[in-house]
Amino acid sequence: MSESTGTATPDRPADLPAQSPPVDPAVTASLKEKPRTGGLSFWSGDGGEGAKRNLGLIGVLVVLIVIGAATRWDLYSNPDWVWGNTLTILKLASVVGVVTVGMTFVIIGGGIDLSVGAIVALAGVWATTVATQSYGAGGMIFTAIVVGVAVGLVNGILISYGRLVAFIATLAMMVAARGLAAQISGKQTQVSNNSFINGIASTDLLGIPLLVYILAAVVAAGWVLLNRTTFGRRTVAVGGNPEAARLAGINVRRHTLLLYALSGLCCGIAAIMLTAQANSAQAAMANLYELDAIAAAIIGGTLLSGGRGTIIGSLLGVLIFSTITNLFAINGLSTEAQNMVKGGIIVGAVLIQQVQFRSVTQFLSRNKLTTPA
């Protein structure tokens, strides 16, 4: 019997081997990907379109700086104040930025995580208990990371294997984690007595805060993971079309589980950073961080339905929101007005995404109809 024939059968099409192995779309994408040259590839992450979005976000930052200079020229005319204010913005963005890296992976993978703020609080509270602090700085860091990853794994199990909707599962975890943090701390603020942990927020290297270096390291690692590894390409494949990814041989459940564990890891790192800033931890810390992280990712070009996003874009989104917060503060505007502006920016960004997605879909549909067979 011949191994392959050109006759089509109900079991296999013509001119194909009898048993063809599944094709991993991540591998196919890597084979089709054209080599990138120059520094522009670092900014794009997903091609020229990503570069344009990121350059547009840089333009928004420039506009915000111009507005700040126009409204408070008495401050911006002082170079020393400008440098100090820039470092303040970067420190303000550092903790939320780390959380946003994990959130970006989850959203690109087609999910959502509303529990990141609660995970940061739980990890921070657990790391500052008297028992944990007795093990020193290493024990506190280890505890925060383990708690973050463990809660992320629980989210992943509920969503991947429990078949719960990500919104419901993480919403329930948000409430449960806050409750557990309050139970552990007795609704009291737990003071960190470890000088090494407390020094993380006050240490400068070459005039730049250590917190900024930690943010840069996490962003760099996230960029490499998303753009230069099979894990990142599979994340895009799962978020773009999970059924097609499953048929291509990707274990969608396991990959989704890993995405939420990665988000938990980022929350554990952020918990140590936030504890260092406040020299304490409490159940109410990191309030609404989930909204800030989601908003920054969306502003940065991450598609809310999954399948597209960049780490650099999300970082720029965090910097935009931190700059807006700083701009409101130096002009003495209320937090309520700041929140209203943030809400308007989020709605506007989602509307722009929908218009762009609809335009691209219509263009592809017309092109398909006009292309000769």
Summary of the structure (lengths in Angstrom):
residues: 373
radius of gyration: 23.1
end to end distance: 35.6
largest distance: 88.1
contacts: 1248
relative contact order: 0.17
helix: 71%
strand: 2%
